[in-house]
Amino acid sequence: MKLYHLAVRSGLLFTRAALKQQILLRVVTLLLDSGSSYTILSWGTISSLGLDPGASAIRRPVMTANGELLLPEVTIEEFQALGQRLGQFPVLAHTIPLGRQVHGVLGMNFLRQFETCLNFKQATIQLY
């Protein structure tokens, strides 16, 4: 068990993740979002890995402030965040309106796979 420090910006918590697809590797910044059922990456980030979200036959419903959206699901060959490495990890594609420095959200489909201790006051997280 290792303690990870999260970046804090405007009261929100962020972490970095590494995405690997064949020979391509991307390091991205993700908003930690326990209110999101899925990990969601920007369309551009997914496309930069050589994947085409538009070609995905799988669509998942996601509730947003503007109503329900059906977002394409793609599988990332290797997803690494907070000291954990997962193979064949499903993510959803969306046009993320969080700015150019944020590539998506780290959702519950990642966090639920571990015992997680999140300390909001200290902006730290531990995964067991």
N, C-alpha and C positions, 0 to 999 in steps of 0.2 A: 504494500500500500504506500503510495506516494502522494504528497500534498502538492497540488498544482495551484498556482496563483493565476487568477483571471484578470484580464485588463478591464478597467472600469472607464466607461465614457458616457457622459450624460446619465449616470445612474444605471446604465445597462452593463451586463457582463459579457465579455468576449473571450474567445479562445482561438487557437490556430489548429488547423487540421491539414493533413497531407492526403492527397488523392492520387492514386496510381491507376493508370489504365494502359496496359501493355507497356510501352517504353516511355510513356508520357507521365510526368509527375508535376503536380501543382500544389503549392502551399497557399492556403486560403484563411481568411479571418471569418469566423462564424459567431453570430449572436447566440448565446445560450438561452434557449426558449423552452421552459418546462410547460408552456401552454400550447406548444405545437406538437401534434401527434407524430409528425414526420420531420425528418431532416430535409430541408429544402435548400437547393443550390440555385444560383442564378443560371439562366439559360446559357449565357456566355461562358460561364465556368465549365458547365457540362460540355458545351460544344468545343471548348479548348482541349478537352480530353479525347476528341475524335468521336464523340457520341452525338447522336441526333435525337433529342427528346421528341421532336415532332413525329418521328417514325415509330415511337413506342405505342404498342397496342394496349398497354395498361394505363388506366387513368384512375386517380384516387380523388375522392371528394374532400375538399378542404374548406372549412368555414372561415370566412374573413369578415371584416367590418362591412364590406360591400356585398355580402351574400356568399353563397356556395360557389366554389370553382372546381372544375375537374382538371387536375394537373397530371401531366405525364410522369410516369415512374420509369427510371432507368437504374441499372445496376452498375455500381462502381466496383471494379475488380478488387481494389484494396483501399480501405478507408482507415486512417489513423488519427486519433485525437485523444488527448488526456492520457497518454501512455498505453492506450488500447488499440489493437490492430484487428480489424474485422475484414474478412474476405466476402466478396459478393454482397456488398451492402447496398440496399435500395434507397434511393433518394428521389425527391420530386423536383421538377424543374418549374421555375417561375421567374417572372421579371421582378426582381427584388428591389423595392423602392427605398433602400437603406443607404444609398450613396455608393461611390466607387470603391471605398475601402472595405466594405462588407460584402462578402460573397454569398451569404445565406444564413440559415439558422440551424443550429444543432438541436434537434428535437428529441422527443421521448422515445422514438424507435431506436435511438442510440443509448440514451441514458437508462432506459428500462432493462437493459441487458446486464446491468451491474448494480451492486449495492452502492448507493451514492450518498455521500455526505457533503452537502453544499452549505457553506457558511457565507451568508450574504454580507454580514458585517465586515468580515475579513477578506471577502472576495476570493475565497479558496474553495477547492473541490477535491474530494478524494473518491476514487472508484475502487471497489473491492471485487 
